[in-house]
């Protein structure tokens, strides 16, 4: 059964209009040198102080974070809502 190459989730606080998109790569056997090809928006995980996971661990699941408006440029099926800041 085929599995998706990536998975994502967007967290959004409607009252503050703050949001963040998380993207995970779904291949624990991926060659680390090919990961930049799968990063579709600017990684901003370093700006989010409450994240505690090891995002660069390919075996456990490589992941990255994006500003929602940057994320929308590639993932166009995200529903419309206004985001004015990063959910920190």
PDB file of N, CA, C and O in Angstrom:
ATOM      1  N   UNK A   1       0.838  -1.168   0.000  1.00  0.00           N
ATOM      2  CA  UNK A   1       0.000   0.000   0.000  1.00  0.00           C
ATOM      3  C   UNK A   1       0.891   1.242   0.000  1.00  0.00           C
ATOM      4  O   UNK A   1       1.779   1.370   0.843  1.00  0.00           O
ATOM      5  N   UNK A   2       0.659   2.142  -0.930  1.00  0.00           N
ATOM      6  CA  UNK A   2       1.466   3.361  -0.967  1.00  0.00           C
ATOM      7  C   UNK A   2       1.208   4.262   0.244  1.00  0.00           C
ATOM      8  O   UNK A   2       0.088   4.354   0.747  1.00  0.00           O
ATOM      9  N   UNK A   3       2.250   4.904   0.682  1.00  0.00           N
ATOM     10  CA  UNK A   3       2.148   5.855   1.803  1.00  0.00           C
ATOM     11  C   UNK A   3       2.494   7.244   1.277  1.00  0.00           C
ATOM     12  O   UNK A   3       3.276   7.367   0.334  1.00  0.00           O
ATOM     13  N   UNK A   4       1.923   8.292   1.870  1.00  0.00           N
ATOM     14  CA  UNK A   4       2.258   9.643   1.409  1.00  0.00           C
ATOM     15  C   UNK A   4       3.719   9.976   1.688  1.00  0.00           C
ATOM     16  O   UNK A   4       4.287   9.541   2.690  1.00  0.00           O
ATOM     17  N   UNK A   5       4.305  10.737   0.808  1.00  0.00           N
ATOM     18  CA  UNK A   5       5.707  11.146   0.953  1.00  0.00           C
ATOM     19  C   UNK A   5       5.894  12.082   2.149  1.00  0.00           C
ATOM     20  O   UNK A   5       6.925  12.054   2.821  1.00  0.00           O
ATOM     21  N   UNK A   6       4.878  12.909   2.399  1.00  0.00           N
ATOM     22  CA  UNK A   6       4.908  13.876   3.496  1.00  0.00           C
ATOM     23  C   UNK A   6       3.549  13.893   4.191  1.00  0.00           C
ATOM     24  O   UNK A   6       2.537  13.452   3.646  1.00  0.00           O
ATOM     25  N   UNK A   7       3.566  14.412   5.395  1.00  0.00           N
ATOM     26  CA  UNK A   7       2.314  14.687   6.088  1.00  0.00           C
ATOM     27  C   UNK A   7       2.465  16.048   6.749  1.00  0.00           C
ATOM     28  O   UNK A   7       3.582  16.493   7.014  1.00  0.00           O
ATOM     29  N   UNK A   8       1.344  16.711   7.016  1.00  0.00           N
ATOM     30  CA  UNK A   8       1.426  18.047   7.592  1.00  0.00           C
ATOM     31  C   UNK A   8       0.246  18.326   8.508  1.00  0.00           C
ATOM     32  O   UNK A   8      -0.798  17.678   8.445  1.00  0.00           O
ATOM     33  N   UNK A   9       0.460  19.321   9.360  1.00  0.00           N
ATOM     34  CA  UNK A   9      -0.583  19.795  10.267  1.00  0.00           C
ATOM     35  C   UNK A   9      -0.342  21.284  10.484  1.00  0.00           C
ATOM     36  O   UNK A   9       0.797  21.732  10.620  1.00  0.00           O
ATOM     37  N   UNK A  10      -1.428  22.036  10.514  1.00  0.00           N
ATOM     38  CA  UNK A  10      -1.359  23.467  10.780  1.00  0.00           C
ATOM     39  C   UNK A  10      -2.059  23.732  12.109  1.00  0.00           C
ATOM     40  O   UNK A  10      -3.200  23.318  12.309  1.00  0.00           O
ATOM     41  N   UNK A  11      -1.375  24.420  13.008  1.00  0.00           N
ATOM     42  CA  UNK A  11      -1.973  24.869  14.265  1.00  0.00           C
ATOM     43  C   UNK A  11      -2.299  26.341  14.111  1.00  0.00           C
ATOM     44  O   UNK A  11      -1.512  27.111  13.558  1.00  0.00           O
ATOM     45  N   UNK A  12      -3.482  26.730  14.612  1.00  0.00           N
ATOM     46  CA  UNK A  12      -3.945  28.091  14.414  1.00  0.00           C
ATOM     47  C   UNK A  12      -4.733  28.553  15.628  1.00  0.00           C
ATOM     48  O   UNK A  12      -5.601  27.838  16.127  1.00  0.00           O
ATOM     49  N   UNK A  13      -4.424  29.752  16.096  1.00  0.00           N
ATOM     50  CA  UNK A  13      -5.169  30.380  17.178  1.00  0.00           C
ATOM     51  C   UNK A  13      -6.025  31.472  16.545  1.00  0.00           C
ATOM     52  O   UNK A  13      -5.509  32.515  16.146  1.00  0.00           O
ATOM     53  N   UNK A  14      -7.309  31.237  16.455  1.00  0.00           N
ATOM     54  CA  UNK A  14      -8.218  32.161  15.780  1.00  0.00           C
ATOM     55  C   UNK A  14      -8.246  33.539  16.439  1.00  0.00           C
ATOM     56  O   UNK A  14      -8.339  34.554  15.749  1.00  0.00           O
ATOM     57  N   UNK A  15      -8.165  33.579  17.769  1.00  0.00           N
ATOM     58  CA  UNK A  15      -8.271  34.873  18.452  1.00  0.00           C
ATOM     59  C   UNK A  15      -7.053  35.774  18.228  1.00  0.00           C
ATOM     60  O   UNK A  15      -7.187  36.998  18.210  1.00  0.00           O
ATOM     61  N   UNK A  16      -5.883  35.188  18.059  1.00  0.00           N
ATOM     62  CA  UNK A  16      -4.680  35.999  17.815  1.00  0.00           C
ATOM     63  C   UNK A  16      -4.236  35.973  16.354  1.00  0.00           C
ATOM     64  O   UNK A  16      -3.324  36.705  15.968  1.00  0.00           O
ATOM     65  N   UNK A  17      -4.866  35.148  15.556  1.00  0.00           N
ATOM     66  CA  UNK A  17      -4.510  34.943  14.147  1.00  0.00           C
ATOM     67  C   UNK A  17      -3.062  34.499  13.985  1.00  0.00           C
ATOM     68  O   UNK A  17      -2.406  34.842  13.001  1.00  0.00           O
ATOM     69  N   UNK A  18      -2.569  33.738  14.949  1.00  0.00           N
ATOM     70  CA  UNK A  18      -1.213  33.192  14.887  1.00  0.00           C
ATOM     71  C   UNK A  18      -1.304  31.730  14.434  1.00  0.00           C
ATOM     72  O   UNK A  18      -2.215  31.001  14.828  1.00  0.00           O
ATOM     73  N   UNK A  19      -0.359  31.322  13.613  1.00  0.00           N
ATOM     74  CA  UNK A  19      -0.373  29.953  13.125  1.00  0.00           C
ATOM     75  C   UNK A  19       1.014  29.453  12.806  1.00  0.00           C
ATOM     76  O   UNK A  19       1.967  30.226  12.713  1.00  0.00           O
ATOM     77  N   UNK A  20       1.113  28.146  12.639  1.00  0.00           N
ATOM     78  CA  UNK A  20       2.361  27.510  12.230  1.00  0.00           C
ATOM     79  C   UNK A  20       2.019  26.211  11.522  1.00  0.00           C
ATOM     80  O   UNK A  20       1.053  25.535  11.877  1.00  0.00           O
ATOM     81  N   UNK A  21       2.807  25.868  10.528  1.00  0.00           N
ATOM     82  CA  UNK A  21       2.626  24.624   9.789  1.00  0.00           C
ATOM     83  C   UNK A  21       3.779  23.685  10.116  1.00  0.00           C
ATOM     84  O   UNK A  21       4.941  24.092  10.123  1.00  0.00           O
ATOM     85  N   UNK A  22       3.451  22.435  10.385  1.00  0.00           N
ATOM     86  CA  UNK A  22       4.452  21.391  10.622  1.00  0.00           C
ATOM     87  C   UNK A  22       4.398  20.410   9.463  1.00  0.00           C
ATOM     88  O   UNK A  22       3.319  19.981   9.054  1.00  0.00           O
ATOM     89  N   UNK A  23       5.556  20.059   8.939  1.00  0.00           N
ATOM     90  CA  UNK A  23       5.634  19.107   7.840  1.00  0.00           C
ATOM     91  C   UNK A  23       6.569  17.983   8.265  1.00  0.00           C
ATOM     92  O   UNK A  23       7.657  18.234   8.784  1.00  0.00           O
ATOM     93  N   UNK A  24       6.145  16.751   8.046  1.00  0.00           N
ATOM     94  CA  UNK A  24       6.972  15.592   8.356  1.00  0.00           C
ATOM     95  C   UNK A  24       7.236  14.782   7.115  1.00  0.00           C
ATOM     96  O   UNK A  24       6.352  14.621   6.274  1.00  0.00           O
ATOM     97  N   UNK A  25       8.443  14.271   6.990  1.00  0.00           N
ATOM     98  CA  UNK A  25       8.782  13.380   5.884  1.00  0.00           C
ATOM     99  C   UNK A  25       8.489  11.954   6.333  1.00  0.00           C
ATOM    100  O   UNK A  25       8.780  11.585   7.470  1.00  0.00           O
ATOM    101  N   UNK A  26       7.928  11.176   5.463  1.00  0.00           N
ATOM    102  CA  UNK A  26       7.389   9.874   5.820  1.00  0.00           C
ATOM    103  C   UNK A  26       8.271   8.722   5.325  1.00  0.00           C
ATOM    104  O   UNK A  26       7.756   7.706   4.858  1.00  0.00           O
ATOM    105  N   UNK A  27       9.590   8.875   5.425  1.00  0.00           N
ATOM    106  CA  UNK A  27      10.490   7.831   4.942  1.00  0.00           C
ATOM    107  C   UNK A  27      11.688   7.687   5.890  1.00  0.00           C
ATOM    108  O   UNK A  27      12.637   8.467   5.809  1.00  0.00           O
ATOM    109  N   UNK A  28      11.649   6.683   6.796  1.00  0.00           N
ATOM    110  CA  UNK A  28      12.763   6.518   7.735  1.00  0.00           C
ATOM    111  C   UNK A  28      14.041   6.018   7.070  1.00  0.00           C
ATOM    112  O   UNK A  28      15.086   5.954   7.718  1.00  0.00           O
ATOM    113  N   UNK A  29      13.975   5.668   5.808  1.00  0.00           N
ATOM    114  CA  UNK A  29      15.148   5.180   5.077  1.00  0.00           C
ATOM    115  C   UNK A  29      15.680   6.218   4.089  1.00  0.00           C
ATOM    116  O   UNK A  29      16.559   5.911   3.283  1.00  0.00           O
ATOM    117  N   UNK A  30      15.164   7.420   4.144  1.00  0.00           N
ATOM    118  CA  UNK A  30      15.562   8.456   3.195  1.00  0.00           C
ATOM    119  C   UNK A  30      17.030   8.822   3.363  1.00  0.00           C
ATOM    120  O   UNK A  30      17.529   8.976   4.478  1.00  0.00           O
ATOM    121  N   UNK A  31      17.695   8.955   2.250  1.00  0.00           N
ATOM    122  CA  UNK A  31      19.081   9.415   2.239  1.00  0.00           C
ATOM    123  C   UNK A  31      19.083  10.872   2.685  1.00  0.00           C
ATOM    124  O   UNK A  31      18.449  11.708   2.041  1.00  0.00           O
ATOM    125  N   UNK A  32      19.785  11.200   3.780  1.00  0.00           N
ATOM    126  CA  UNK A  32      19.781  12.581   4.280  1.00  0.00           C
ATOM    127  C   UNK A  32      20.183  13.629   3.239  1.00  0.00           C
ATOM    128  O   UNK A  32      19.766  14.784   3.327  1.00  0.00           O
ATOM    129  N   UNK A  33      20.985  13.231   2.263  1.00  0.00           N
ATOM    130  CA  UNK A  33      21.404  14.205   1.249  1.00  0.00           C
ATOM    131  C   UNK A  33      20.255  14.617   0.328  1.00  0.00           C
ATOM    132  O   UNK A  33      20.360  15.632  -0.361  1.00  0.00           O
ATOM    133  N   UNK A  34      19.159  13.852   0.301  1.00  0.00           N
ATOM    134  CA  UNK A  34      18.019  14.192  -0.552  1.00  0.00           C
ATOM    135  C   UNK A  34      16.942  14.988   0.192  1.00  0.00           C
ATOM    136  O   UNK A  34      15.964  15.419  -0.420  1.00  0.00           O
ATOM    137  N   UNK A  35      17.106  15.184   1.481  1.00  0.00           N
ATOM    138  CA  UNK A  35      16.093  15.896   2.272  1.00  0.00           C
ATOM    139  C   UNK A  35      15.852  17.323   1.783  1.00  0.00           C
ATOM    140  O   UNK A  35      14.695  17.742   1.743  1.00  0.00           O
ATOM    141  N   UNK A  36      16.874  18.093   1.408  1.00  0.00           N
ATOM    142  CA  UNK A  36      16.584  19.457   0.935  1.00  0.00           C
ATOM    143  C   UNK A  36      15.579  19.499  -0.221  1.00  0.00           C
ATOM    144  O   UNK A  36      14.876  20.498  -0.376  1.00  0.00           O
ATOM    145  N   UNK A  37      15.491  18.448  -1.032  1.00  0.00           N
ATOM    146  CA  UNK A  37      14.516  18.404  -2.126  1.00  0.00           C
ATOM    147  C   UNK A  37      13.083  18.353  -1.606  1.00  0.00           C
ATOM    148  O   UNK A  37      12.155  18.738  -2.317  1.00  0.00           O
ATOM    149  N   UNK A  38      12.893  17.880  -0.368  1.00  0.00           N
ATOM    150  CA  UNK A  38      11.559  17.735   0.215  1.00  0.00           C
ATOM    151  C   UNK A  38      11.179  18.872   1.156  1.00  0.00           C
ATOM    152  O   UNK A  38      10.085  18.860   1.720  1.00  0.00           O
ATOM    153  N   UNK A  39      12.048  19.839   1.333  1.00  0.00           N
ATOM    154  CA  UNK A  39      11.722  20.995   2.174  1.00  0.00           C
ATOM    155  C   UNK A  39      11.114  22.038   1.251  1.00  0.00           C
ATOM    156  O   UNK A  39      11.808  22.629   0.424  1.00  0.00           O
ATOM    157  N   UNK A  40       9.801  22.260   1.399  1.00  0.00           N
ATOM    158  CA  UNK A  40       9.045  23.071   0.452  1.00  0.00           C
ATOM    159  C   UNK A  40       8.812  24.504   0.897  1.00  0.00           C
ATOM    160  O   UNK A  40       8.257  25.298   0.138  1.00  0.00           O
ATOM    161  N   UNK A  41       9.223  24.854   2.110  1.00  0.00           N
ATOM    162  CA  UNK A  41       9.082  26.227   2.608  1.00  0.00           C
ATOM    163  C   UNK A  41      10.203  26.475   3.624  1.00  0.00           C
ATOM    164  O   UNK A  41      10.858  25.532   4.069  1.00  0.00           O
ATOM    165  N   UNK A  42      10.419  27.718   3.982  1.00  0.00           N
ATOM    166  CA  UNK A  42      11.507  28.075   4.882  1.00  0.00           C
ATOM    167  C   UNK A  42      11.265  27.492   6.275  1.00  0.00           C
ATOM    168  O   UNK A  42      10.211  27.710   6.871  1.00  0.00           O
ATOM    169  N   UNK A  43      12.243  26.755   6.784  1.00  0.00           N
ATOM    170  CA  UNK A  43      12.140  26.131   8.109  1.00  0.00           C
ATOM    171  C   UNK A  43      12.316  27.193   9.189  1.00  0.00           C
ATOM    172  O   UNK A  43      13.343  27.870   9.252  1.00  0.00           O
ATOM    173  N   UNK A  44      11.297  27.329  10.039  1.00  0.00           N
ATOM    174  CA  UNK A  44      11.339  28.321  11.121  1.00  0.00           C
ATOM    175  C   UNK A  44      11.285  27.670  12.506  1.00  0.00           C
ATOM    176  O   UNK A  44      11.003  28.346  13.496  1.00  0.00           O
ATOM    177  N   UNK A  45      11.552  26.366  12.581  1.00  0.00           N
ATOM    178  CA  UNK A  45      11.465  25.668  13.873  1.00  0.00           C
ATOM    179  C   UNK A  45      12.333  26.321  14.949  1.00  0.00           C
ATOM    180  O   UNK A  45      11.974  26.297  16.126  1.00  0.00           O
ATOM    181  N   UNK A  46      13.448  26.893  14.569  1.00  0.00           N
ATOM    182  CA  UNK A  46      14.342  27.503  15.556  1.00  0.00           C
ATOM    183  C   UNK A  46      13.704  28.714  16.245  1.00  0.00           C
ATOM    184  O   UNK A  46      14.179  29.139  17.298  1.00  0.00           O
ATOM    185  N   UNK A  47      12.647  29.270  15.674  1.00  0.00           N
ATOM    186  CA  UNK A  47      11.959  30.422  16.259  1.00  0.00           C
ATOM    187  C   UNK A  47      10.879  30.021  17.262  1.00  0.00           C
ATOM    188  O   UNK A  47      10.293  30.881  17.919  1.00  0.00           O
ATOM    189  N   UNK A  48      10.615  28.724  17.384  1.00  0.00           N
ATOM    190  CA  UNK A  48       9.523  28.252  18.230  1.00  0.00           C
ATOM    191  C   UNK A  48      10.118  27.580  19.465  1.00  0.00           C
ATOM    192  O   UNK A  48      10.662  26.479  19.378  1.00  0.00           O
ATOM    193  N   UNK A  49      10.014  28.241  20.606  1.00  0.00           N
ATOM    194  CA  UNK A  49      10.688  27.775  21.822  1.00  0.00           C
ATOM    195  C   UNK A  49      10.046  26.555  22.464  1.00  0.00           C
ATOM    196  O   UNK A  49      10.714  25.861  23.230  1.00  0.00           O
ATOM    197  N   UNK A  50       8.784  26.265  22.186  1.00  0.00           N
ATOM    198  CA  UNK A  50       8.111  25.146  22.844  1.00  0.00           C
ATOM    199  C   UNK A  50       8.281  23.815  22.126  1.00  0.00           C
ATOM    200  O   UNK A  50       7.766  22.801  22.595  1.00  0.00           O
ATOM    201  N   UNK A  51       8.986  23.790  21.007  1.00  0.00           N
ATOM    202  CA  UNK A  51       9.258  22.521  20.320  1.00  0.00           C
ATOM    203  C   UNK A  51      10.415  21.804  20.998  1.00  0.00           C
ATOM    204  O   UNK A  51      11.451  22.413  21.265  1.00  0.00           O
ATOM    205  N   UNK A  52      10.249  20.526  21.277  1.00  0.00           N
ATOM    206  CA  UNK A  52      11.291  19.793  21.998  1.00  0.00           C
ATOM    207  C   UNK A  52      11.765  18.534  21.281  1.00  0.00           C
ATOM    208  O   UNK A  52      12.648  17.840  21.785  1.00  0.00           O
ATOM    209  N   UNK A  53      11.210  18.232  20.142  1.00  0.00           N
ATOM    210  CA  UNK A  53      11.611  16.999  19.474  1.00  0.00           C
ATOM    211  C   UNK A  53      12.883  17.180  18.662  1.00  0.00           C
ATOM    212  O   UNK A  53      13.317  18.303  18.406  1.00  0.00           O
ATOM    213  N   UNK A  54      13.473  16.063  18.260  1.00  0.00           N
ATOM    214  CA  UNK A  54      14.669  16.082  17.429  1.00  0.00           C
ATOM    215  C   UNK A  54      14.216  16.092  15.972  1.00  0.00           C
ATOM    216  O   UNK A  54      14.021  15.034  15.374  1.00  0.00           O
ATOM    217  N   UNK A  55      14.051  17.260  15.412  1.00  0.00           N
ATOM    218  CA  UNK A  55      13.448  17.376  14.091  1.00  0.00           C
ATOM    219  C   UNK A  55      14.319  16.853  12.951  1.00  0.00           C
ATOM    220  O   UNK A  55      13.791  16.541  11.884  1.00  0.00           O
ATOM    221  N   UNK A  56      15.600  16.749  13.136  1.00  0.00           N
ATOM    222  CA  UNK A  56      16.500  16.340  12.056  1.00  0.00           C
ATOM    223  C   UNK A  56      16.801  14.833  12.056  1.00  0.00           C
ATOM    224  O   UNK A  56      17.624  14.374  11.264  1.00  0.00           O
ATOM    225  N   UNK A  57      16.156  14.074  12.920  1.00  0.00           N
ATOM    226  CA  UNK A  57      16.375  12.632  13.027  1.00  0.00           C
ATOM    227  C   UNK A  57      15.556  11.917  11.951  1.00  0.00           C
ATOM    228  O   UNK A  57      14.337  11.798  12.082  1.00  0.00           O
ATOM    229  N   UNK A  58      16.206  11.442  10.898  1.00  0.00           N
ATOM    230  CA  UNK A  58      15.508  10.807   9.779  1.00  0.00           C
ATOM    231  C   UNK A  58      14.806   9.530  10.221  1.00  0.00           C
ATOM    232  O   UNK A  58      13.678   9.278   9.797  1.00  0.00           O
ATOM    233  N   UNK A  59      15.436   8.729  11.051  1.00  0.00           N
ATOM    234  CA  UNK A  59      14.842   7.461  11.485  1.00  0.00           C
ATOM    235  C   UNK A  59      13.567   7.697  12.292  1.00  0.00           C
ATOM    236  O   UNK A  59      12.574   6.994  12.101  1.00  0.00           O
ATOM    237  N   UNK A  60      13.586   8.667  13.181  1.00  0.00           N
ATOM    238  CA  UNK A  60      12.387   8.974  13.982  1.00  0.00           C
ATOM    239  C   UNK A  60      11.391   9.835  13.223  1.00  0.00           C
ATOM    240  O   UNK A  60      10.224   9.925  13.604  1.00  0.00           O
ATOM    241  N   UNK A  61      11.845  10.462  12.158  1.00  0.00           N
ATOM    242  CA  UNK A  61      10.966  11.283  11.343  1.00  0.00           C
ATOM    243  C   UNK A  61      11.461  12.704  11.217  1.00  0.00           C
ATOM    244  O   UNK A  61      11.306  13.506  12.138  1.00  0.00           O
ATOM    245  N   UNK A  62      12.051  13.019  10.092  1.00  0.00           N
ATOM    246  CA  UNK A  62      12.531  14.377   9.826  1.00  0.00           C
ATOM    247  C   UNK A  62      11.317  15.293   9.687  1.00  0.00           C
ATOM    248  O   UNK A  62      10.342  14.943   9.022  1.00  0.00           O
ATOM    249  N   UNK A  63      11.379  16.449  10.307  1.00  0.00           N
ATOM    250  CA  UNK A  63      10.264  17.384  10.239  1.00  0.00           C
ATOM    251  C   UNK A  63      10.785  18.813  10.197  1.00  0.00           C
ATOM    252  O   UNK A  63      11.930  19.092  10.551  1.00  0.00           O
ATOM    253  N   UNK A  64       9.921  19.694   9.761  1.00  0.00           N
ATOM    254  CA  UNK A  64      10.273  21.116   9.752  1.00  0.00           C
ATOM    255  C   UNK A  64       9.007  21.950   9.934  1.00  0.00           C
ATOM    256  O   UNK A  64       7.893  21.438   9.828  1.00  0.00           O
ATOM    257  N   UNK A  65       9.193  23.232  10.208  1.00  0.00           N
ATOM    258  CA  UNK A  65       8.089  24.153  10.505  1.00  0.00           C
ATOM    259  C   UNK A  65       8.120  25.295   9.487  1.00  0.00           C
ATOM    260  O   UNK A  65       9.178  25.681   8.989  1.00  0.00           O
ATOM    261  N   UNK A  66       6.938  25.820   9.194  1.00  0.00           N
ATOM    262  CA  UNK A  66       6.847  26.911   8.232  1.00  0.00           C
ATOM    263  C   UNK A  66       5.843  27.956   8.687  1.00  0.00           C
ATOM    264  O   UNK A  66       4.901  27.650   9.418  1.00  0.00           O
ATOM    265  N   UNK A  67       6.050  29.188   8.252  1.00  0.00           N
ATOM    266  CA  UNK A  67       5.006  30.188   8.390  1.00  0.00           C
ATOM    267  C   UNK A  67       3.845  29.731   7.512  1.00  0.00           C
ATOM    268  O   UNK A  67       4.067  29.216   6.417  1.00  0.00           O
ATOM    269  N   UNK A  68       2.641  29.909   7.968  1.00  0.00           N
ATOM    270  CA  UNK A  68       1.475  29.399   7.247  1.00  0.00           C
ATOM    271  C   UNK A  68       1.378  29.998   5.845  1.00  0.00           C
ATOM    272  O   UNK A  68       1.088  29.275   4.892  1.00  0.00           O
ATOM    273  N   UNK A  69       1.611  31.287   5.700  1.00  0.00           N
ATOM    274  CA  UNK A  69       1.504  31.909   4.379  1.00  0.00           C
ATOM    275  C   UNK A  69       2.583  31.397   3.421  1.00  0.00           C
ATOM    276  O   UNK A  69       2.335  31.309   2.219  1.00  0.00           O
ATOM    277  N   UNK A  70       3.751  31.064   3.915  1.00  0.00           N
ATOM    278  CA  UNK A  70       4.805  30.454   3.102  1.00  0.00           C
ATOM    279  C   UNK A  70       4.400  29.018   2.736  1.00  0.00           C
ATOM    280  O   UNK A  70       4.589  28.587   1.599  1.00  0.00           O
ATOM    281  N   UNK A  71       3.851  28.296   3.693  1.00  0.00           N
ATOM    282  CA  UNK A  71       3.379  26.931   3.480  1.00  0.00           C
ATOM    283  C   UNK A  71       2.327  26.872   2.370  1.00  0.00           C
ATOM    284  O   UNK A  71       2.341  25.953   1.551  1.00  0.00           O
ATOM    285  N   UNK A  72       1.421  27.842   2.340  1.00  0.00           N
ATOM    286  CA  UNK A  72       0.348  27.886   1.334  1.00  0.00           C
ATOM    287  C   UNK A  72       0.852  27.981  -0.102  1.00  0.00           C
ATOM    288  O   UNK A  72       0.152  27.570  -1.028  1.00  0.00           O
ATOM    289  N   UNK A  73       2.042  28.510  -0.297  1.00  0.00           N
ATOM    290  CA  UNK A  73       2.586  28.654  -1.650  1.00  0.00           C
ATOM    291  C   UNK A  73       2.765  27.296  -2.324  1.00  0.00           C
ATOM    292  O   UNK A  73       2.650  27.187  -3.545  1.00  0.00           O
ATOM    293  N   UNK A  74       3.047  26.263  -1.533  1.00  0.00           N
ATOM    294  CA  UNK A  74       3.240  24.916  -2.076  1.00  0.00           C
ATOM    295  C   UNK A  74       2.046  24.014  -1.808  1.00  0.00           C
ATOM    296  O   UNK A  74       1.651  23.228  -2.669  1.00  0.00           O
ATOM    297  N   UNK A  75       1.478  24.124  -0.627  1.00  0.00           N
ATOM    298  CA  UNK A  75       0.352  23.279  -0.229  1.00  0.00           C
ATOM    299  C   UNK A  75      -0.929  24.096  -0.410  1.00  0.00           C
ATOM    300  O   UNK A  75      -1.459  24.661   0.547  1.00  0.00           O
ATOM    301  N   UNK A  76      -1.405  24.147  -1.628  1.00  0.00           N
ATOM    302  CA  UNK A  76      -2.476  25.062  -2.006  1.00  0.00           C
ATOM    303  C   UNK A  76      -3.871  24.608  -1.570  1.00  0.00           C
ATOM    304  O   UNK A  76      -4.827  25.370  -1.718  1.00  0.00           O
ATOM    305  N   UNK A  77      -4.016  23.408  -1.045  1.00  0.00           N
ATOM    306  CA  UNK A  77      -5.339  22.936  -0.642  1.00  0.00           C
ATOM    307  C   UNK A  77      -5.696  23.312   0.800  1.00  0.00           C
ATOM    308  O   UNK A  77      -6.745  22.906   1.300  1.00  0.00           O
ATOM    309  N   UNK A  78      -4.843  24.078   1.465  1.00  0.00           N
ATOM    310  CA  UNK A  78      -5.139  24.553   2.819  1.00  0.00           C
ATOM    311  C   UNK A  78      -6.300  25.548   2.754  1.00  0.00           C
ATOM    312  O   UNK A  78      -6.259  26.477   1.947  1.00  0.00           O
ATOM    313  N   UNK A  79      -7.336  25.375   3.585  1.00  0.00           N
ATOM    314  CA  UNK A  79      -8.462  26.322   3.569  1.00  0.00           C
ATOM    315  C   UNK A  79      -8.006  27.758   3.864  1.00  0.00           C
ATOM    316  O   UNK A  79      -6.963  27.979   4.479  1.00  0.00           O
ATOM    317  N   UNK A  80      -8.791  28.701   3.422  1.00  0.00           N
ATOM    318  CA  UNK A  80      -8.462  30.127   3.600  1.00  0.00           C
ATOM    319  C   UNK A  80      -8.789  30.587   5.031  1.00  0.00           C
ATOM    320  O   UNK A  80      -9.891  30.356   5.529  1.00  0.00           O
ATOM    321  N   UNK A  81      -7.828  31.230   5.671  1.00  0.00           N
ATOM    322  CA  UNK A  81      -8.004  31.913   6.945  1.00  0.00           C
ATOM    323  C   UNK A  81      -6.837  32.880   7.080  1.00  0.00           C
ATOM    324  O   UNK A  81      -5.779  32.661   6.490  1.00  0.00           O
ATOM    325  N   UNK A  82      -7.019  33.935   7.845  1.00  0.00           N
ATOM    326  CA  UNK A  82      -6.009  34.985   7.957  1.00  0.00           C
ATOM    327  C   UNK A  82      -5.006  34.656   9.045  1.00  0.00           C
ATOM    328  O   UNK A  82      -5.374  34.380  10.186  1.00  0.00           O
ATOM    329  N   UNK A  83      -3.731  34.689   8.677  1.00  0.00           N
ATOM    330  CA  UNK A  83      -2.637  34.461   9.629  1.00  0.00           C
ATOM    331  C   UNK A  83      -1.741  35.689   9.603  1.00  0.00           C
ATOM    332  O   UNK A  83      -1.236  36.077   8.549  1.00  0.00           O
ATOM    333  N   UNK A  84      -1.544  36.302  10.774  1.00  0.00           N
ATOM    334  CA  UNK A  84      -0.750  37.533  10.829  1.00  0.00           C
ATOM    335  C   UNK A  84       0.568  37.370  11.577  1.00  0.00           C
ATOM    336  O   UNK A  84       1.412  38.266  11.554  1.00  0.00           O
ATOM    337  N   UNK A  85       0.751  36.205  12.255  1.00  0.00           N
ATOM    338  CA  UNK A  85       1.996  35.989  13.005  1.00  0.00           C
ATOM    339  C   UNK A  85       2.241  34.497  13.196  1.00  0.00           C
ATOM    340  O   UNK A  85       1.382  33.661  12.918  1.00  0.00           O
ATOM    341  N   UNK A  86       3.439  34.194  13.680  1.00  0.00           N
ATOM    342  CA  UNK A  86       3.830  32.809  13.960  1.00  0.00           C
ATOM    343  C   UNK A  86       3.309  32.424  15.333  1.00  0.00           C
ATOM    344  O   UNK A  86       3.410  33.202  16.282  1.00  0.00           O
ATOM    345  N   UNK A  87       2.761  31.241  15.440  1.00  0.00           N
ATOM    346  CA  UNK A  87       2.318  30.721  16.734  1.00  0.00           C
ATOM    347  C   UNK A  87       3.556  30.291  17.510  1.00  0.00           C
ATOM    348  O   UNK A  87       4.135  29.240  17.236  1.00  0.00           O
ATOM    349  N   UNK A  88       3.960  31.111  18.482  1.00  0.00           N
ATOM    350  CA  UNK A  88       5.185  30.822  19.242  1.00  0.00           C
ATOM    351  C   UNK A  88       4.846  30.367  20.589  1.00  0.00           C
ATOM    352  O   UNK A  88       5.739  30.074  21.384  1.00  0.00           O
TER     353      UNK A  88
END
